[in-house]
Amino acid sequence: DENEQTVTDYSVQIENPPKGALDPNEWRSYFQSETNHRVTVVTIIIDNRDLIKTLCKRRLKYRELNGFVSTYSENYKVFDPVKERAALKAEARQIVLKGERENRRRGANVG
């Protein structure tokens, strides 16, 4: 909608950046100098496919819980929202922890 702005209106995703490009302040300076606009936040996330996949699953389950989509699975199992939510939260938490460990290992930071 043209009358509503969201974060995706102002988000940039860089694919295949240089391997050493882990300093958010360097990215902020680069984008500000290239665009002549103020850059508010720069976040560096490396190899987050698993996290995105889990968040997509979570969104689907949320929609199922709220009646937006069908609640039966391909295996005709009974959908248990409490168990499913707990499992997805646990899976997402493990992915976040893995990412945090990887960022510490690589010396990445967020600024």
LOMI-201954 format. One line per 3 residues: number of its first residue (from 1); their letters; for each residue x, y, z of N, C-alpha, C, O. Coordinates in pm, 1 decimal, padded with zeros to 6 digits. Layout:
BEGIN
NUM = a = X,Y,Z,X,Y,Z,X,Y,Z,X,Y,Z  ...
//
This chain:
BEGIN
1 = den = 00083.6,-00117.4,00000.0,00000.0,00000.0,00000.0,00088.5,00124.2,00000.0,00182.7,00132.2,00078.8  00060.5,00219.1,-00085.1,00144.3,00338.2,-00097.3,00138.1,00427.7,00025.6,00231.0,00504.7,00049.9  00029.4,00419.3,00104.5,00014.1,00503.4,00221.8,00080.3,00445.7,00345.3,00085.8,00512.4,00448.6
4 = eqt = 00130.3,00324.0,00337.4,00189.5,00257.7,00452.9,00333.3,00219.7,00421.9,00360.3,00154.6,00321.0  00425.7,00260.2,00508.5,00566.0,00227.4,00490.3,00605.3,00116.9,00587.0,00561.6,00114.7,00702.0  00687.4,00026.4,00539.5,00737.3,-00081.2,00623.7,00888.9,-00086.1,00612.8,00948.6,-00018.4,00529.1
7 = vtd = 00950.3,-00166.8,00698.2,01095.3,-00179.6,00698.0,01147.2,-00230.6,00563.2,01258.3,-00196.4,00522.8  01067.6,-00311.9,00493.6,01113.7,-00363.5,00363.7,01123.8,-00254.4,00258.6,01192.2,-00271.7,00157.7  01055.9,-00141.2,00281.1,01069.5,-00028.5,00188.9,01209.6,00030.8,00192.9,01252.0,00098.6,00099.4
10 = ysv = 01281.0,00004.8,00302.3,01411.6,00066.2,00322.7,01520.6,-00035.3,00353.0,01627.3,00002.9,00401.0  01497.7,-00161.1,00327.0,01594.7,-00265.4,00357.9,01677.1,-00300.7,00235.4,01629.5,-00295.7,00122.0  01801.3,-00336.3,00261.5,01892.4,-00378.2,00155.7,01953.9,-00510.5,00198.0,01997.0,-00526.1,00312.2
13 = qie = 01957.8,-00604.8,00106.4,02022.9,-00733.0,00133.0,02138.8,-00746.5,00035.7,02121.5,-00731.8,-00085.3  02255.3,-00773.9,00088.3,02374.9,-00791.5,00006.8,02402.9,-00940.7,-00005.2,02419.2,-01009.5,00095.6  02408.2,-00989.8,-00126.4,02441.4,-01130.0,-00148.5,02587.0,-01140.0,-00192.9,02634.3,-01060.8,-00274.5
16 = npp = 02655.7,-01237.0,-00138.4,02796.6,-01263.1,-00169.0,02886.4,-01143.2,-00141.5,02961.0,-01101.3,-00230.0  02881.0,-01086.4,-00019.7,02972.5,-00975.8,00012.8,03113.9,-01029.4,00028.2,03132.9,-01150.5,00039.3  03212.5,-00942.0,00029.0,03349.6,-00987.8,00054.6,03356.4,-01060.1,00189.1,03287.0,-01021.8,00283.3
19 = kga = 03437.8,-01162.3,00198.8,03444.1,-01245.3,00318.9,03478.2,-01166.4,00444.6,03429.1,-01200.3,00552.3  03559.6,-01063.6,00434.8,03600.5,-00986.4,00552.0,03509.1,-00869.8,00585.2,03538.3,-00793.0,00676.9  03399.9,-00855.1,00513.1,03311.2,-00739.2,00531.1,03213.9,-00762.7,00645.4,03094.5,-00782.6,00623.0
22 = ldp = 03265.4,-00760.5,00768.8,03183.9,-00792.6,00885.6,03161.4,-00673.7,00978.1,03095.4,-00688.2,01080.9  03214.2,-00557.3,00944.5,03200.3,-00440.8,01031.3,03079.8,-00356.9,00987.7,03081.7,-00297.4,00879.9  02974.4,-00351.8,01071.3,02855.2,-00274.9,01033.7,02883.7,-00125.8,01015.9,02817.4,-00059.1,00936.5
25 = new = 02981.5,-00073.4,01089.1,03014.0,00068.7,01074.0,03073.1,00099.4,00937.0,03047.7,00205.9,00880.8  03151.4,00007.1,00883.3,03203.9,00025.4,00747.5,03090.2,00024.6,00645.3,03088.8,00105.8,00552.8  02994.5,-00067.8,00662.4,02879.2,-00072.7,00571.6,02797.1,00055.7,00583.4,02752.5,00110.4,00482.6
28 = rsy = 02777.3,00103.7,00706.6,02700.3,00227.0,00726.8,02766.8,00342.8,00653.5,02700.5,00417.6,00581.6  02897.0,00357.4,00671.5,02970.6,00465.1,00604.0,02960.0,00452.7,00453.1,02939.4,00551.9,00383.1  02974.2,00331.3,00403.5,02965.7,00308.8,00258.6,02828.8,00350.4,00204.6,02820.6,00425.7,00107.6
31 = fqs = 02721.6,00301.7,00266.8,02587.3,00332.6,00217.2,02554.5,00480.8,00229.5,02490.6,00537.4,00140.8  02597.4,00544.5,00338.3,02572.0,00687.4,00354.0,02646.3,00768.1,00248.2,02592.2,00864.7,00194.5  02770.1,00728.9,00218.1,02846.9,00803.6,00118.1,02793.3,00779.4,-00023.3,02797.9,00869.1,-00107.5
34 = etn = 02742.7,00659.1,-00049.7,02691.6,00627.2,-00183.5,02552.5,00683.8,-00210.0,02517.2,00710.8,-00324.8  02473.1,00701.9,-00103.9,02333.7,00743.7,-00124.0,02304.6,00885.6,-00077.1,02200.2,00941.4,-00110.7  02394.7,00944.5,-00000.5,02370.7,01075.0,00060.7,02246.6,01075.3,00149.3,02178.3,01177.0,00161.1
37 = hrv = 02217.9,00961.4,00211.2,02107.0,00948.7,00305.7,02160.5,00891.9,00436.5,02261.8,00821.9,00439.5  02089.8,00923.9,00544.3,02127.6,00872.1,00675.2,02091.0,00723.6,00683.4,01980.6,00684.3,00645.5  02181.9,00643.1,00732.1,02158.8,00500.5,00753.1,02141.3,00480.4,00902.9,02229.9,00513.3,00981.7
40 = tvv = 02025.9,00426.0,00941.5,01993.8,00413.9,01083.3,02054.2,00290.2,01146.4,02119.5,00299.4,01250.3  02033.3,00174.0,01085.0,02077.5,00048.2,01144.8,02140.7,-00039.0,01037.4,02090.6,-00049.2,00925.4  02250.8,-00101.0,01073.9,02313.4,-00201.6,00988.3,02328.4,-00327.5,01071.5,02387.1,-00324.5,01179.7
43 = tii = 02275.9,-00437.0,01021.5,02287.5,-00565.3,01089.1,02353.1,-00663.5,00994.4,02316.4,-00672.3,00877.2  02449.1,-00736.3,01044.8,02517.4,-00836.7,00963.5,02472.7,-00973.8,01011.3,02490.7,-01009.4,01127.7  02414.8,-01049.3,00920.7,02371.6,-01186.0,00950.2,02432.8,-01275.7,00843.8,02416.9,-01252.0,00724.0
46 = idn = 02501.7,-01376.8,00888.3,02573.3,-01464.8,00797.0,02507.5,-01601.5,00794.4,02477.1,-01658.3,00899.2  02485.4,-01654.4,00674.5,02430.5,-01789.4,00657.5,02305.9,-01811.6,00743.1,02305.5,-01896.8,00832.0  02200.3,-01734.8,00716.1,02079.7,-01743.6,00798.0,01966.0,-01819.1,00729.5,01849.4,-01797.9,00762.7
49 = rdl = 01998.1,-01906.6,00634.6,01894.1,-01982.0,00564.6,01806.2,-02062.0,00660.7,01683.9,-02064.0,00647.2  01870.5,-02128.8,00759.1,01794.7,-02209.5,00854.9,01699.5,-02122.9,00936.3,01585.7,-02162.3,00961.6  01745.4,-02005.8,00977.0,01660.1,-01916.4,01054.2,01541.3,-01869.8,00970.7,01428.1,-01870.2,01019.1
52 = ikt = 01565.0,-01830.2,00847.8,01456.5,-01783.9,00760.8,01356.4,-01896.5,00736.9,01235.4,-01874.1,00739.8  01406.7,-02017.2,00713.2,01319.0,-02132.6,00691.7,01229.9,-02156.4,00813.8,01110.1,-02181.1,00800.2  01289.4,-02148.8,00933.3,01213.6,-02169.6,01056.6,01111.0,-02058.2,01076.7,00998.6,-02084.6,01119.4
55 = lck = 01148.4,-01935.2,01046.6,01053.7,-01824.4,01060.7,00936.7,-01838.7,00963.3,00823.6,-01803.2,00996.6  00963.2,-01890.0,00844.5,00854.7,-01914.9,00748.5,00760.3,-02023.1,00800.5,00638.4,-02011.0,00789.0  00818.0,-02129.2,00858.0,00734.2,-02234.6,00917.5,00648.8,-02176.7,01029.6,00530.3,-02207.8,01042.1
58 = rrl = 00711.3,-02092.1,01110.7,00639.9,-02029.8,01222.4,00523.0,-01945.8,01172.1,00413.6,-01950.8,01228.3  00546.1,-01868.7,01066.3,00439.2,-01786.1,01010.4,00324.5,-01872.4,00960.0,00208.1,-01838.4,00981.1  00355.3,-01983.1,00894.0,00251.1,-02073.1,00845.1,00170.5,-02130.1,00961.2,00047.6,-02134.5,00955.8
61 = kyr = 00239.5,-02173.6,01065.7,00169.3,-02229.1,01181.3,00084.5,-02122.3,01249.9,-00025.7,-02151.4,01296.4  00134.3,-02000.4,01256.6,00056.5,-01891.3,01314.1,-00072.0,-01871.6,01235.3,-00179.8,-01855.2,01292.5  -00058.9,-01873.5,01104.7,-00177.8,-01858.1,01020.5,-00273.8,-01974.9,01038.2,-00395.4,-01956.2,01037.4
64 = eln = -00219.9,-02094.8,01054.2,-00305.6,-02210.6,01079.6,-00382.0,-02191.2,01210.4,-00502.0,-02217.1,01218.2  -00310.4,-02145.2,01312.6,-00373.1,-02123.8,01443.2,-00485.2,-02019.9,01435.2,-00583.5,-02028.7,01508.8  -00470.9,-01924.4,01348.3,-00569.9,-01818.3,01336.9,-00670.2,-01842.5,01224.6,-00746.1,-01752.5,01188.4
67 = gfv = -00670.8,-01963.2,01169.5,-00771.3,-02000.3,01071.4,-00751.6,-01945.2,00931.5,-00844.7,-01945.0,00850.9  -00629.7,-01898.0,00901.8,-00605.7,-01844.1,00768.6,-00582.8,-01952.5,00664.2,-00612.2,-01932.7,00546.3  -00530.7,-02066.2,00706.7,-00504.9,-02177.2,00613.7,-00547.8,-02307.3,00679.0,-00574.3,-02312.2,00799.1
70 = sty = -00554.3,-02411.5,00599.5,-00594.9,-02543.2,00647.3,-00497.7,-02593.8,00752.9,-00378.0,-02565.7,00747.1  -00550.4,-02669.0,00849.8,-00464.8,-02713.5,00960.3,-00421.9,-02859.2,00950.7,-00356.2,-02908.7,01042.3  -00456.2,-02929.3,00844.5,-00411.6,-03068.1,00838.9,-00280.7,-03077.8,00761.3,-00257.6,-03002.8,00666.4
73 = sen = -00196.3,-03170.2,00802.5,-00067.0,-03186.5,00736.9,-00078.0,-03288.2,00624.2,-00180.2,-03354.6,00606.9  00029.9,-03298.0,00548.7,00031.8,-03394.4,00438.0,00023.7,-03537.4,00488.0,-00013.3,-03627.3,00412.3  00057.6,-03560.0,00614.0,00052.0,-03695.0,00670.9,-00077.9,-03719.8,00747.4,-00093.0,-03823.6,00811.8
76 = ykv = -00171.5,-03625.5,00740.7,-00300.8,-03636.5,00808.4,-00286.7,-03652.7,00959.1,-00367.5,-03719.9,01023.2  -00183.8,-03591.0,01014.8,-00165.5,-03592.6,01159.2,-00255.5,-03485.6,01220.4,-00291.6,-03387.7,01155.1  -00290.3,-03506.1,01345.0,-00366.3,-03404.1,01415.9,-00270.6,-03291.8,01452.6,-00163.2,-03315.6,01507.8
79 = fdp = -00310.1,-03171.8,01422.0,-00226.0,-03056.3,01449.8,-00241.6,-03016.1,01596.1,-00351.7,-02985.0,01641.4  -00131.1,-03017.0,01669.3,-00131.7,-02977.3,01809.2,-00056.9,-02843.9,01819.4,00066.2,-02842.2,01818.5  -00130.1,-02732.0,01829.1,-00064.9,-02601.4,01825.9,00033.2,-02578.1,01940.2,00134.1,-02510.0,01921.3
82 = vke = 00006.3,-02632.0,02056.3,00096.5,-02611.2,02169.9,00230.6,-02679.9,02144.4,00336.6,-02619.9,02161.9  00224.3,-02806.8,02102.6,00348.2,-02880.0,02073.0,00422.0,-02817.0,01955.6,00544.2,-02802.7,01958.6  00347.1,-02779.6,01852.2,00409.5,-02721.5,01733.0,00478.3,-02589.1,01766.8,00590.5,-02564.3,01722.6
85 = raa = 00411.8,-02504.8,01844.4,00470.0,-02376.3,01882.5,00596.7,-02398.3,01965.4,00697.8,-02331.9,01942.9  00591.6,-02490.1,02059.9,00708.4,-02518.0,02143.5,00823.8,-02572.0,02059.5,00939.1,-02533.5,02079.5  00792.7,-02660.6,01966.0,00897.6,-02717.8,01880.3,00959.9,-02609.9,01792.0,01082.0,-02605.7,01776.6
88 = lka = 00877.9,-02523.3,01734.2,00930.8,-02417.9,01648.2,01013.2,-02317.0,01728.0,01116.9,-02270.4,01680.7  00967.5,-02283.0,01849.0,01044.0,-02191.6,01932.2,01179.6,-02251.7,01968.0,01281.3,-02182.4,01966.0  01180.5,-02380.2,02000.5,01306.1,-02447.2,02035.1,01399.3,-02451.6,01914.4,01519.2,-02427.1,01927.2
91 = ear = 01344.5,-02482.7,01797.9,01425.1,-02488.2,01675.8,01480.2,-02349.9,01642.4,01597.4,-02336.8,01607.3  01396.9,-02247.2,01653.0,01442.5,-02110.9,01623.4,01550.5,-02068.1,01721.8,01648.3,-02004.6,01682.3  01534.3,-02102.0,01848.4,01633.2,-02065.7,01949.5,01768.1,-02131.9,01920.6,01872.6,-02068.3,01934.3
94 = qiv = 01766.3,-02258.5,01880.9,01890.7,-02327.5,01847.8,01960.0,-02261.3,01728.8,02082.5,-02249.1,01726.3  01880.9,-02218.7,01630.5,01939.0,-02153.1,01512.9,01999.7,-02018.7,01552.4,02108.8,-01984.3,01507.0  01929.9,-01942.5,01636.5,01982.4,-01814.1,01682.9,02112.1,-01834.9,01760.2,02209.7,-01763.2,01738.3
97 = lkg = 02113.5,-01933.3,01851.2,02235.2,-01961.8,01927.7,02350.1,-02001.4,01836.1,02463.9,-01959.4,01857.0  02320.5,-02082.2,01734.6,02422.5,-02122.7,01638.7,02478.5,-02000.4,01566.6,02599.6,-01988.9,01548.2  02390.2,-01909.3,01526.0,02433.9,-01787.5,01458.7,02518.3,-01699.7,01548.7,02618.7,-01643.5,01505.0
100 = ere = 02477.5,-01687.3,01676.1,02555.5,-01608.0,01770.8,02694.6,-01667.2,01790.8,02793.8,-01594.4,01794.8  02701.3,-01799.7,01803.4,02832.9,-01864.9,01818.4,02918.3,-01839.8,01694.6,03037.5,-01810.8,01705.6  02857.5,-01851.0,01577.3,02931.1,-01831.0,01452.1,02980.2,-01686.5,01441.7,03094.0,-01662.2,01401.4
103 = nrr = 02894.7,-01591.0,01477.8,02936.2,-01450.6,01473.0,03049.7,-01422.9,01569.7,03142.7,-01349.6,01535.9  03043.9,-01480.6,01690.5,03154.0,-01462.7,01785.8,03281.6,-01523.7,01730.4,03390.2,-01466.9,01742.2  03266.1,-01641.6,01669.2,03383.6,-01708.3,01612.0,03447.2,-01622.0,01502.8,03569.6,-01613.0,01493.5
106 = rga = 03364.5,-01559.6,01421.4,03415.4,-01478.3,01310.9,03450.4,-01336.1,01353.7,03510.5,-01260.3,01277.6  03412.2,-01301.1,01476.3,03442.6,-01165.5,01524.5,03347.4,-01061.3,01472.0,03379.1,-00942.4,01473.7  03229.5,-01103.7,01424.4,03131.7,-01009.0,01371.5,03063.1,-00938.3,01487.5,03054.5,-00990.7,01598.5
109 = nvg = 03014.6,-00817.8,01458.7,02937.6,-00744.4,01559.2,02825.9,-00668.5,01488.2,02822.4,-00659.0,01365.5  02736.4,-00615.9,01568.0,02623.2,-00540.9,01514.1,02632.8,-00399.8,01569.1,02658.6,-00380.0,01687.9  02612.1,-00302.8,01483.0,02620.3,-00164.6,01530.4,02534.1,-00074.7,01450.7,02528.9,00045.4,01477.1
//
